Amino acid sequence: MSTRMRAARLHSPGEGLIVDTIDRPELRAGDILVRVASCGVIPNMNAIFSGSLWNHLPPLPASVGLDAAGTIAAVGGDVVDFKIGDRVYVNPWLSCGACSYCRAHEPMLCSAAGFQGYFGFFPQSRRVLDAYPIGGFSEYMTAAPNRLVRLPEEVGFDQAARFGYLGTSFAALRAGAVGAGSWVAINGVTGTLGVGATLLALGMGATRILGLGRNRAVLDRVRALAPNRISTLALGERSIAEWLREQTEGLGVDTLIDCSGRGAEASHTADALGGLKRGGVCVNIGALTEKLAIEPIKFMTNRIRFQGSNWFTTGEGQLMAEMARVGVLDLSKLDTEAFPLDGVNEALARVKQRPGGFTNIVVNPGR
């Protein structure tokens, strides 16, 4: 095996990635080397790479890329339970293992958390990014075994490269206790998070799914997934709260998944909150930045909740893989657009066009 490899790197914020030939990452005793077959390209990636947001980029030039899937090429001497040839998804979430949250077995709240190949949440995230400096837009990357999701043959690598957004939606649905009999509203149903949330909610047994979005063509496609269980409303057409209650015999929905992005109008979220059932919960996963006006007395008297959810655990990723293996999570509904490593900037340009949540844009480093 060659000790050199190709990787797409960010040399300067706001500029295109450059495919360089660099050293293959050194395999430590407790790590696994993964030959990357596919890596996802997500809508927020261009904004992160611009360097204009609060996120802390890794030291430049940085090997980047989130949501990688592939086969194990080598295992460290201390690794058990994984072997060469195993098919895996690499969960990019990095935690330090030492802060008060990690010691309390809450790595998703880590004080130094970061995403491998993407960014850190805090200035002190540098240490976890330095430990795993190679992202998914590369031919090889290393990862700790506890971050690997075993992939069944029923899940293709390109499909697994969507697990980041799928997992974010899955964790939110679980936080909202979605299951058999649930009535669920999804604000931003036509986007990447929203389509994933719909596919997962169907698989989790939600009785009714009420989707809110702007793209009417995608709204129609969402509804066609299960016309007897899914209804949709175009944002701006009428009051969201009134519509949600009409659709739920006047009670309201059990769970609202808010996928509103940075540029979305908070007024739509506020309106949708009015369609929550007493005792219901809104889970926000869409990075809405506009301030949201709420009336605390309504939250108190109706015992409703508003909470955030960020990313997902490797265990939740394994649950999704099992759902896909037996067919209750139907990933065949996604349309993949694949680009070679040399086409990584074309892939980033394509995702800027916001093609809709059914479009799965990936980079195949081996091409």
SEMI-216139 format. One record per residue: x, y, z of N, C-alpha, C in turn; residue in one letter. Coordinates in pm, whole numbers, plus 50000, padded with zeros to 5 digits. Layout:
N
XYZXYZXYZa...
This chain:
367
500854988150000500005000050000500885012550000m500615021849912501395034149904501235042250033s502265049550067502195058150185501715072150149t501375074450023500875087449979499435085849930r498695096749930497315096349885496885110249839m495735110949774495175123549729494075128049826r494025141049850493025146449941492685160649899a491405164349910490975178049881491165186250008a491895197549994492215205550112491785220150095r491385225950206491055240150211492335247650249l492835255850154494055263550179493755277450232h492635283150187492265296550228490755297550236s490185303050347488735303950359488115311550243p486995306350193486275312950086486775309649947g487845301949937488385298049806488115283249782e488255279149656487995265249621488975255749686g488555243049697489455232849750490485229049645l491635224549691492725220249603493025205649634i493065197349530493385183249548494905181749551v495435178149666496875176749688497235162049708d498495158949689499025145849726499755147549859t499305140349959499835141750094500155127950151i500755127650270501045115050336499745108550384d499655095650364498525088250419498605088850572r497485090350642497565091550788498195079250852p499005081650952499665070751024498645063351109e498695050351106497745042151180498265039651321l497545044951422497905042551560497305029451608r497795024451720497405011151767495915009851792a495265020651836493855019751870492925024551761g493455027451643492645033051535492475023451418d491625027651325491325019951205491545028951084i492115023350978492315030550852491185026750757l490485036950707489345034650618489675039650478v489455031150378489555035350239488205041450202r488195054350175486935061650155486365058750017v485115054450015484415052049888483525063849852a482935070349954482015081249928482005090850047s481815103650018481725113750123480655123750085c479775126950178478655135750150479045150350134g478265157450054478395171950037477085178050085v477155186650186475945191550250475745206350224i474495211150233474195225050199474995235450278p475315232550404475995242350488477495243050465n478035233950385479485232650372480135245050314m479535251150213480125263150153480225274450256n479185275750339479195286350440480285283850544a480465271450584481515268350681482885271250624i483125266750500484435268650439484735283250407f483705291850410483945306050387484715312450502s484655306250619485335311650736484655323750795g483445326950748482765339050792481815336650910s481625324150950480725320951059481515319251189l480815315451294481455314051425482295301451438w482085291851349482745278951358484265280451349n484985271951421486445272551425487035262451326h487575267451215488155258751113489425252251167l489745240251117491015234051156492185241951096p493405239551144494575246551089494675244250938p494945254850864495035254050718496485252250673l496705245350560495705238750477495135226450548p493825224550535493125213850607492495204050511a492715191250537492015180650466490585180450518s489605182250430488215184050474487315173050418v486065173550462485075163850415484375157250532g483055157550530482205152250636481455140150581l481085131050670480205119950631480835110350531d481875103650573482565094150486482135079850513a482145071750406481855057550417482815050050327a483165037850367484085029950285484375016650350g485535011050318485934997950370487184999350455t487304990750553488484990950640489674985450563i490754993450558491964989550486493024983750580a493004987850707493964982850805493424985750944a493844977551041493434979551180494664980151267v494604988751371495704989651465495794977251552g496954975351614497204963351693496294961451811g495714972351862494844971351980493364970151944d493044969751816491644969751772491094955451773v489904954151829489184941351823487814943751761v487194933351712485824933451660485684939551520d486704945851466486674950551327487814943951251f487594942151120488624935551039488724942150902k489804939550834489994944750699488854939950609i488294949250531487204946050441485834949450493g485704952150623484404955850678483934969050616d482644969950590482044982050534481564990950649r481945003750647481645012350762481295026650718v480575033450805480385047950799481175053950914y481875064950889482665071550992481865083251049v481445081851174480785093051242481865103451274n481785115551218482855125251235482875132451369p481895129851456481825136951584483035133351670w483745143551715484925141751798484665147551936l485005140052040484905144952177486225142152248s486475149852354487805149252416487965137652513c486865132852573486945121852668487355125852808g487665138752828488205142952958487415153853028a486605161452956485875172653018484775167153110c484115175953184483095171653279481945164453209s481605168853087480515162453013480915148452967y482115147152913482575133952867482695124352985c483165129253100483275120553217481915116353269r480895124453238479525120853276478835112853166a479615107853070479105099552960478125107352873h478425120252849477635128952760478555134852653e479145126552566480095131752466479485141652367p478145141152350477515150652258477505164852315m477845166252444477935179352507479375183352535l480325175952478481755177952504482165192752492c482985197352586483445211352587484485214352481s484945204052410485935206052304485495199252175a484195197452158483675189652046484015195651911a484145186951813484385191251676483975180451579g483995183851451483725174351344485015171751267f485395159251255486575155651177486415160351033q487415167950985487375172750848486445184350824g486015191250933485015201650915485305213851003y484965213351133485215224751219485115220751366f485555229851452485395228251595484345237751647g483695233951757482685242551817483285253251907f484485250951955485105259952053486585261752019f487225272352069488665273952045489465261752092p489045255652203489765244052256489505231152178q488685232052072488445220251987489685216451907s490665225151904491875222751824492485209151856r492465205251984493145192752020492455180451961r491125180451950490465168851892490605169051740v490635180951680490835181851536492245177451498l493215180951581494595176951554494775161851563d493975155351648494115140851666493645133151543a492685138951470492155132551348492055143251239y493185146451174493235157951084492785155350940p492415143050907492075139750768490565138350754i489985145950659488555145250634488195135250526g486905135050492486385124750402486615126950254g487035139150214487385141350074488825137050052f489125124650085490465119250074490365104250046s491445098650000491405084349968491405075650093e492015080450200492065072950326491875082650443y491345077350553491245084950677491285075150793m491645080150911491645071651029490485075451120t490075066051203488995068451298489105058451412a488575062351528488505053151640487355043251618a487495030951663486435021051641485065025151694p485025032751805483725036351861482985046751779n483595051451669482905060751580482485054151449r482605041151440482275034251315480915027451323l480115029751221478835022851205479025011651104v478714999451143478794988251049477684989350946r478034988150821477054989550713476684975850656l475394972750653474974960450585475064962150435p475034951250363475134951750218473984959550156e472874960250226471704967250173471894982450169e472924987550235473185002050237474415004950153v474215012050042475335015749956476175026650020g477415027849976478295038050032477775052150007f477225054549889476675067849861475495070849954d474685060849984473575062850076474085065450218q475115058150258475685060050391476295073850407a476765079750296477335093150301476285103850332a475025099950342473935108850381473625107350531r474325098450600473975095250737474065107050832f474905116950805475015128350894473705135750908g473095138950795471815146050798470685136650842y470725124350797469725114750841469795112850993l471005111451044471185109351187470725121151270g470975133351219470515145251289468995145151301t468315141551193466845140651196466395129251287s467095118051283466725106451364466825109551513f467915116051553468075119651694466965129151739a466565138351651465485147651685464165140351701a463865131051612462635123251621462605114951749l463745109351785463835101651910463635110752031r464225122752025464055132252135462595136252149a461875136352037460455139552038459565127552061g460165116052096459415103752129458485099452017a458915100951893458095097051779458045081751768v456855076651748456665062351733455265059451683g454825047251703453495043251656452435052351716a451575057851632450505066551676450835081251680g452115084851658452525098951667451985107251551s451655119651582451365129751481452545139351481w453215140451366454465147951357454345158751251v454785170951285454905181651187456385183951160a456735186451034458125188950996458175202050921i458755212150983458905225350921460205225350842n460125227950711461295226650624461395212650568g460245206650539460195192650498460835190250362v460985200750281461535198750145463055198950142t463705202350254465165202950257465795189550292g467115189650304467865177350331467465171150465t467375179250569466955174050699465495169550695l464655177450628463225174650627462855161850555g463455159550438463175147150366463655135150447v464845136450507465345125650592464415122950709g463935133550772463025132050885461735124950842a461275127950722460055121550671460275106550650t461365102950583461655088750560461785081150691l462455087450788462655080950918461355080050997l460555090750997459295090551070458365079751017a458365077850884457585066950826458055053550882l459375051650885459925039150934459715037051083g459595047951159459415047051304457955045351343m457065045551244455665042651271454765054451294g455235066751265454375078451283453085076751203a451955079751267450665078151201450415088851096t450675101451134450485112651043451745121251040r452145125450920453275134450901452765146550825i452925158250882452425170650824453615179350787l453875180650657455065187350609454825201750567g455755210550604455695224750570456925228550491l456735235050376457885238950296457515248450185g458525253050110458295262950005458235256749865r459065246749839459185241049706457995231849678n457045236649598455815229049577456065215749506r457025215549414457315202949344457835192549443a458715196749534459245187349633458165183749735v457295193349769456175190149857455315178949799l455075179649668454295169149602455015155649610d456325156049595457085143549599457105137749741r457195146549841457135141949980455785135250006v454715141549965453375136149989453205122649921r453815121049803453685108549728454375096649796a455235099349895455895088349966454875079550038l453825085750091452785078250162451545087050169a450775087850061449645097350054448615095550164p448505083650219447525081150325448035085650463n449315088950472449895093050600450505107050598r450755112550480451455125350469450565135950404i450505147550467449855159250408450865170650411s450735180050317451715190950310451015204350294t451725214950335451235228650323452375237450277l452145245650176453155255250130453195267050227a454385270550272454545281750365454005294550303l453255302150384452685314750337451285313250281g450835300950264449515298650205448385301850302e448625298450432447625301150535448275299350671r447525301250778448065299550913448485285050935s449725283250978450235269751002449515263451121i449385271051230448755265451351447335260651323a446565268751251445185264751219445165252151135e446055251451037446095239650948446475227151026w447495228151115447925216551192446785211351279l446025220251338444925215851424443775209851342r443545215351225442515209551137442875195151099e444165192751079444625179651036444675169551150q444535174251274444695165351390443485165651483t442315167251425441065166951501441025177451611e441705188751586441695199851680442705198851793g443415187751804444325185851917445695192351896l446225191551776447595195751749448515183851739g449745186251696450715175351676451455172251805v451885159751817452685155651933454085161651927d454645162151806456035166251788456165175351667t456915186051683457265194951572458775194251555l459235190051437460655190051404460905202551320i461685211751373461935224351304463285223751233d463235223051100464445222151019464805235550955c464245246451007464475259650949465965263150952s466485267450836467895270850826468185285050871g469465289050854469915302150903469085313550846r468735313150718468045324250656466535323550662g465985313750735464525311950740463875322550829a462575324150809461805333550888461325326951017e461675333151129461275327451258459765327651277a459075336251203457615337151218456935323951183s457515316251089456905303451053457035293551169h458195293651235458375284951350457405288851462t457275301951485456365306751590454935302551560a454535303451435453195299351394453015284351416d454015276551377453925262051392453835257851538a454495265351627454425262151770452975262551820l452175270951757450765271651794449975259351757g450585250551677449915238151639450365226151720g451125228651830451545217651917450405213552010l450295200752030449365195152126449805198752268k448895199152362449275200852501450225189552541r451345193252601452355183352636453295180052523g453145186752408453985183952291455375190052302g456215186752204457595191552204457995196052064v458725207052057459365211451933460845208851946c461435202051849462865199451848463475206851730v464385216051759465015224151654466335218051612n466505216051482467755210551429468265218451309i467605229651276467905236351151468765248651157g469305252251273470215263551285469555276951257a468265278251287467575290951273468295301651354l468625312951291469365323451361468505335551396t467395337651326466535348851358465895346651496e465785357251575465225355851708463765351451701k463405342551793462085336551796461295342151914l460175348451887459325353751994458405342752046a458425340552176457545330452235456805336652353i455725330152393454945334452508455115323952617e455965326652715456245316452817455015310952888p453985319352906452805314352976452125302952900i452195303352766451615292452687452425279552705k453755280952717454585269152741454285263352879f454035272252975453755267753111452395261053121m451355267853072450005262553089449745250253004t450405249352889450195237852800451265227052816n452235229652904453305219952931454015215652803r454275225352714454995222252591456465225952607i457295220252521458745222152532459325226452397r460425233852405461225237252287462655233652321f463265225152240464625220952269465435219752141q466745220152158467645218352045468215204352043g468625199951926469295187051911470365188651805s471555183651832472695185651742473395172351717n473355167551595474035155351552473415143151617w474155132151627473615119351672474755110551719f474435100251792475455091151842475735080051740t476875073551758477195062151671476155051151688t475645049451810474605039551833473355042551753g472995055351745471825058951664472115056551516e473345058651474473715055351337473555040551308g473915032151406473775017751388472305013651380q471465020451458470025017751449469495021051310l469935032351252469495035851117469945025451016m471185020751031471685010550939470824997950945a470394994351064469544982451080468164984951019e467624997051038466335000450977466424999450825m467545003950769467725003050624467914988650579a468584980650662468824966650626467524959050608r466534961750695465284954250687464224961550604v464554973450555463674980150461462684990050520g462684992250651461735002050706462225016350684v463525018150661464075030950616464445029050470l463685035350381463835033250237464755043850177d466045040650168467015050150114467015050549962l466255041649900466175041649753465445054049702s464765061249789464045073249748464985084949720k466245083849761467215094549739467845093249601l468045104549534468665104849402470105109549417d471055100849388472455104149410473085110749288t473805121549312474665127949212476095126749263e476905118649195478265115749242479295123049157a480335128149222481415135249157482745128749194f483725128649103485045123549139485755133549231p486865129649289487595138549379488005151349308l488425150249183488815162349108487625171449081d486405166449099485205174449079484605179549208g485395179749316484855183649447484295197849446v484935207049374484425220849370483135221749289n483005213149187481735212649114480625207349204e480955197749290479965192449383479525203349482a480485211349529480145222349621479315233049551l479585235449424478765245049347477365239549326a477255226549304475945220449281475065221649406r475635219249524474815219649645474365233849676v475085243949626474655257849643473315260549575k473005252749474471775254849399470545249749473q470745243949590469645238849672468695230149590r469185218749539468345210649448467185203549516p467075204349647465965197749716466445185749795g465665182249896466105172249992466215158049943g465665155049826465805141449772467145139649701f467845150549671469105149649599470255147249695t470985136649673472085132449758473395134849681n474135145349716475355149049646476565143449721i477395135849650478535129449713479775130749626v480915128649691482205128049623482755113949642v483205107749534483815094349538485325095849521n486115095849629487555098249618488315088149533p487755076249517488445066049439488285067649289g487425076849245487185078549102488255087449040r
